[in-house]
Amino acid sequence: MSPTVLRIGSFRFFFYSGDRSAPPHVHIERDDKIAKVWLDPVRLQRNSGFRPAEIREILQLAWYPRLMHATNEERQNWRLIGKGEGIHWEDLDEDISVEHLLLGIPSGESQSSLQRWLEGRKK
């Protein structure tokens, strides 16, 4: 069994219920491509068919949980800040420096902060 936990664009994020002995991870598929990503720390464990640019897109979603939990519409509502040094998503209250995005430096947001933000979205 492989329940879908998230859909972003054409990506399907899911897990196998029998993967209990493996470290926390998620599988991502699109068409006939599939990847497996460890979640703590976030890193690619296996790739079958995704191009490097697609893997970067997948990892960036995992590195920035607010972007991962956002709707496509919310992710599209962004603007450059600081003379182009950062990106701000108004709907998500998220700011990411372009340098961190390019270097693959994940969000420093704590799990408790993310949980409070997620709870606030339910209201």
N, C-alpha and C positions, 0 to 999 in steps of 0.2 A: 504494500500500500504506500502511496506517495502523496500525502496531502499538500495542496498548494497553500503556501503561507503568504505569498505576495505576487502580484503581477505588476510589472513596470514596463510600459510599452509592450514590446513583443517578448520580453524576458519573463519566464516563469520560475519563481523561487520555490523550492519544495524540499522536503526531507523524506527519508525512508524510515518508517517506524521501526525497522529492524536494525538500525544503525546505532544502537544504544552503547556499544562498547567503544565507539570512535569518539574523538574529541568533538566538541560542539562545532557543527558545520552545516552548510546548506548546499544544495545542488541547484544549478541554474541551467535552464535549457531554452533553446529557441530553435525551431525547425529540427534539424538532425544533429545539432551541436549540443554539447553538455560540458559543464565544468563543475568542479567541487571546490568549495572555498572554506578553509578553516576560519572560525570566527574570533578566536582569542589566542594570539593576535590574528588579525585579518590577513590571510595570505592564500594564494592559489595553491591548491593541493594537486589538482589534475585538470587537464583541458583536453577536450576532444572536438576540434573543429573551429573554435572561436579564433578570430584574428587577434593580434596583440591590442589593437585599438578597442575591440569589443571587450577584452579582458580588463583593460584599464577602466572602461565604463562600468563594468560589473563591480570591480574592486572599489571604485570611487563611491558607488552607492552603498556598499557595505561599510566603508570608512566614515561615512557621514549619515548617521541614522535618521536625522530629520529629513534628509533628501529621500532616503529609502522609504520612509513612511508617508511621504507627500504624494498628492495626486499629480498627474502629469500637468494639469493646469497650474498648480502651485509651483512646481519646478520650473515652469516656463515664465513665471512672474519674478524676474530678477533684474538687477541693475548693477553696473560697476560702481564702486565706491573708492575713495582715497586715490583719486587720479589714476584709476585702473589697477590699483594694487590688490583689490578685493572684490568679492561678489556678495551682494546682499539679496536675500529672499525675504521680502516683506511679510508674506503670508506665513512663513515658517519661523520668523525671528532668528534667522541663520545668517552668519557672516563667515566667509571662508576666504583666506588670502589666496591669491593666484599662485604664489610660491608654494604654499602647502599643497594645493591641488596638484600642481605639476610634480612635486617631489613625492607625492603619495603619503603625506603626513596626515594621519587620521585625526578625527575630531577629538578634542580633549574633554568633551562633555561627560560628566559622571553619569552612571546608570540611574542614580536617584533623580538627577535633573531631567534626564530624558524621560523617565517614568512620569514625573510631574507634568511635563509638556504633553506627553501622550494622553494622560488623564484629562488635561485641559481641552484637548481636541474632541473628546467624547461629549462635552457639554454643548 
